[in-house]
C-alpha cells in the first residue's frame, strides 16, 4: 500500500529540510569567517545552498578540514537538540549529517577524504575509483528505494545529480586532487 502524504505536509517537510541545508552551509561560512576567509557568494537553490569561499583551495589543510566538517557537525548538533522532541527534525538532520560525510565529491566527506588521500601517490587514483563506486551504490539504493517505497525517487535523483555534478566538475575534482 502506498502511504498517503498530503501536499501541505510534503511542502512543510521539504521547507524544513531546505532550512537545515541552509544552516549546514552557513556553518561552513561561519568557520571560514572565523579563519579570516572571505565569502565570494552564497548560492541558494531548490536543493539548498552552496557557499563559495574565496581562495579556499589555497587555505592550509587543517583549516579546510574544520571548514568542511562544520556543516555536518551543525546537522548533528541540530539532531541532538531535537532529540525526543521532533522525530522528523532528528531524522532529517541525522540523515544530512551522514549523507554529507559520504566519500563522494563534492560532498563534505569527499572533500575531506581528498585532503587525506592526496598525500599518498595511490590515494588520488583510489579516490577517483571510490567516488564512482559510491555514486553507483547510491544509484542502486535509489532503485531499491523506488521499488520498495514507490513513488519515492529521492535517492535516485540525488545519485543522478551527483553523477552529473562529477561529470561537469571533473576539472575541479582533478584540480583539487592534484594541485591544491
Secondary structure as UniProt FT lines:
FT   HELIX           7..34
FT   TURN            35..36
FT   STRAND          39..45
FT   TURN            46..47
FT   STRAND          48..53
FT   TURN            54..55
FT   HELIX           56..58
FT   HELIX           61..82
FT   TURN            83..85
FT   HELIX           87..100
FT   TURN            105..106
FT   HELIX           108..117
FT   TURN            118..119
FT   TURN            121..122
FT   HELIX           123..148
FT   TURN            149..151
FT   HELIX           154..168
FT   HELIX           170..179
//
